[in-house]
């Protein structure tokens, strides 16, 4: 059973936390995903074997946390991450952001850089509400959205209900339109066969961000799930590499 954190905004955030040495690892999941996914559970087991602190949680409207998914937006979920990191962790953390979680992790880098020791993104999807959704909508879809919401097909089950608020709120949290400083080791992982987040997004992120230690690693044939054994090993390698850079492992 998860534990729950009630944020100052009154949202109940479900989480699982493993105590251990720092820098701790915080896993930030994707859009409409939850903390029970393959990557989160694999990394939790890996961290436990290393006696390293680990935290996974559900944004509001996701998984076991309170709220409805269609009531949420990027700003809400970034707020959830901010409050959870501040309340439950000690010292700088290594953030692992998957898909939308990659965007959220970049927002944390802007808001609380002092709380971040390093960063690993997996098929990061910064600014996707504007560039991948709104930018690709037909005139008919835009009109439908202006009236409230639009349904988009999903490879993962039920259609995504995209609300007008999600798109409008996303515009307040874009990271490609302003300077983006990553003053810590940062590793960006991307599959070349990802049909949800194009490889060009990862290249754009590498080009746009500023930092002393950034690398992009491409997995030939890797898809958006990034959950097969080779992909999971690549995530472990990236985390280990960041920890080595921080002088945390031999």
C-alpha positions in Angstrom: 0.0 0.0 0.0 1.3 3.5 -0.8 1.7 6.3 1.7 0.1 9.6 1.1 1.2 13.2 1.3 -1.3 16.0 1.5 0.1 19.0 -0.4 -0.6 22.7 0.6 -3.0 22.7 -2.3 -5.0 19.9 -0.7 -4.1 17.2 -3.1 -3.4 13.7 -1.8 -0.3 12.3 -3.5 0.3 8.6 -3.3 4.0 7.5 -3.0 6.4 4.7 -2.2 9.7 5.6 -0.6 12.7 3.5 0.1 15.2 4.9 2.6 18.9 4.8 1.8 22.0 6.8 1.1 22.0 10.0 -1.0 21.9 11.4 -3.5 18.4 9.9 -3.5 16.6 9.1 -6.8 13.2 10.5 -7.6 11.3 8.9 -10.5 8.9 11.3 -12.4 6.4 9.4 -14.6 4.7 10.2 -17.8 1.4 11.6 -19.0 -1.5 9.4 -17.7 1.0 6.8 -16.4 1.5 5.8 -12.8 4.3 4.8 -10.4 3.6 1.1 -10.9 5.2 1.0 -14.4 8.1 -1.2 -15.5 10.8 1.5 -15.3 9.7 2.8 -11.9 9.6 -0.6 -10.3 12.9 -1.7 -12.0 14.7 1.4 -10.7 13.3 1.0 -7.2 14.7 -2.6 -7.1 18.0 -1.4 -8.4 18.2 1.4 -5.9 17.3 -0.9 -3.0 20.1 -3.3 -4.1 22.5 -0.3 -3.9 21.1 0.9 -0.5 20.2 4.2 -2.2 17.2 6.3 -1.3 14.4 6.1 -3.9 11.0 7.8 -4.3 8.2 7.2 -6.8 4.8 8.9 -6.7 1.6 9.6 -8.7 0.7 13.1 -9.8 -2.8 14.2 -8.9 -5.3 12.6 -11.2 -2.9 9.8 -11.9 -2.7 6.3 -10.3 -3.7 6.3 -6.7 -3.5 10.0 -6.0 -6.6 12.2 -5.6 -8.3 14.1 -8.3 -9.5 13.5 -11.9 -7.0 13.3 -14.7 -9.0 15.7 -16.8 -9.0 18.3 -14.1 -5.2 18.5 -14.1 -2.5 20.3 -16.2 1.2 20.6 -16.4 1.4 23.3 -13.7 -0.6 21.2 -11.3 1.7 18.2 -11.9 4.8 20.2 -11.6 3.5 21.6 -8.3 2.9 18.0 -7.1 6.5 17.1 -8.0 7.8 20.3 -6.2 5.8 19.7 -3.0 6.7 16.0 -3.0 10.4 16.5 -3.4 10.6 19.2 -0.8 8.5 17.3 1.8 9.9 13.8 1.4 13.6 14.1 0.4 16.8 15.3 2.0 19.6 16.9 0.1 20.1 17.1 -3.6 18.3 14.4 -5.6 19.0 12.6 -8.9 15.8 13.1 -11.0 14.7 10.5 -13.6 12.0 11.9 -15.8 10.2 9.8 -18.3 8.3 11.4 -21.2 6.2 14.1 -19.6 8.3 13.5 -16.4 11.2 14.7 -18.5 9.4 18.1 -18.9 8.5 18.1 -15.2 12.1 17.4 -14.3 13.3 20.4 -16.4 10.8 22.6 -14.7 12.3 21.5 -11.4 15.7 22.4 -12.7 14.4 25.9 -13.3 12.6 26.2 -10.0 14.8 24.3 -7.5 18.2 23.7 -9.0 19.7 23.6 -5.6 17.7 20.4 -4.9 19.0 18.6 -7.9 22.3 16.6 -8.0 21.8 15.2 -11.5 19.3 14.4 -14.2 18.4 11.5 -16.5 15.5 11.9 -19.0 13.9 9.1 -20.9 12.2 10.1 -24.1 11.7 13.5 -22.6 8.7 15.4 -24.0 9.1 19.1 -23.0 6.5 21.5 -24.3 4.5 18.6 -25.9 1.1 20.3 -25.2 2.1 23.1 -27.5 4.4 21.5 -30.1 3.1 18.0 -30.4 -0.6 18.5 -29.6 -1.7 22.1 -30.4 0.8 22.3 -33.3 -0.6 19.2 -34.9 -4.3 19.8 -34.3 -6.5 20.3 -37.4 -8.8 23.4 -37.5 -11.7 21.1 -36.5 -9.8 19.8 -33.5 -8.8 23.3 -32.4 -12.5 24.4 -32.7 -13.5 21.4 -30.6 -10.9 22.2 -28.0 -12.0 25.8 -27.8 -15.4 24.4 -26.8 -13.9 22.4 -24.0 -12.0 19.2 -24.9 -10.9 16.9 -27.7 -10.3 13.1 -27.7 -7.1 11.8 -29.1 -6.4 8.1 -29.9 -3.9 6.4 -27.7 -1.6 3.4 -28.2 -2.0 2.6 -24.5 -5.8 2.0 -24.2 -8.6 4.6 -23.9 -8.4 7.8 -25.9 -6.7 10.8 -24.2 -9.1 13.5 -23.3 -7.3 16.7 -23.9 -8.8 19.8 -22.2 -8.6 23.4 -23.2 -7.0 24.1 -19.8 -4.2 21.5 -20.4 -3.2 23.3 -23.6 -3.5 26.9 -22.1 -1.8 26.0 -18.9 1.0 24.3 -20.8 1.9 27.6 -22.4 2.8 29.0 -19.0 5.4 26.3 -18.5 7.3 26.0 -21.8 11.1 25.4 -21.5 12.2 25.7 -25.1 11.2 29.4 -25.3 13.6 30.7 -22.6 17.2 29.8 -21.5 17.5 26.5 -19.8 20.4 25.9 -17.4 21.3 22.4 -16.2 24.3 23.0 -13.9 24.7 19.3 -13.0 25.4 16.1 -14.9 22.5 15.5 -17.3 21.9 12.4 -19.5 19.1 12.3 -22.2 18.0 8.9 -23.4 16.0 8.5 -26.5 14.9 5.6 -28.8 15.2 6.0 -32.5 11.9 4.2 -33.1 9.9 6.3 -30.7 6.6 7.2 -32.4 5.3 9.4 -29.5 8.4 11.6 -29.1 10.4 12.2 -32.2 14.2 11.9 -32.0 14.4 15.6 -33.0 13.0 16.6 -29.6 16.0 15.0 -27.9 18.4 16.8 -30.3 16.6 20.1 -29.7 16.9 19.6 -25.9 20.6 18.9 -26.2 21.1 22.0 -28.4 18.9 24.3 -26.3 20.0 23.5 -22.7 23.2 24.9 -21.2 25.3 22.9 -18.8 28.9 21.6 -18.1 28.1 17.9 -18.5 25.3 16.9 -20.9 25.1 13.8 -23.1 22.5 12.4 -25.4 22.4 8.6 -25.8 20.3 7.1 -28.6 19.1 3.5 -28.5 18.7 2.1 -32.1 15.2 0.7 -32.5 14.2 1.8 -29.0 10.5 2.7 -28.6 8.7 5.1 -26.3 8.1 2.6 -23.5 11.9 2.2 -23.1 11.2 -0.9 -20.9 12.9 -3.8 -22.6 16.0 -5.3 -21.0 18.4 -3.3 -23.2 16.6 0.0 -22.5 16.4 -0.7 -18.7 20.2 -1.4 -18.7 20.8 1.8 -20.5 18.9 3.7 -17.8 20.9 2.0 -15.1 24.1 2.9 -17.0 23.1 6.5 -17.2 22.2 6.7 -13.5 25.6 5.1 -12.6 27.4 7.5 -14.9 25.8 10.5 -13.2 26.6 9.1 -9.8 30.2 8.5 -10.9 30.4 12.1 -12.0 29.2 13.1 -8.5 31.8 10.9 -6.9 29.2 8.7 -5.4 30.3 5.3 -6.7 33.7 3.8 -7.4 
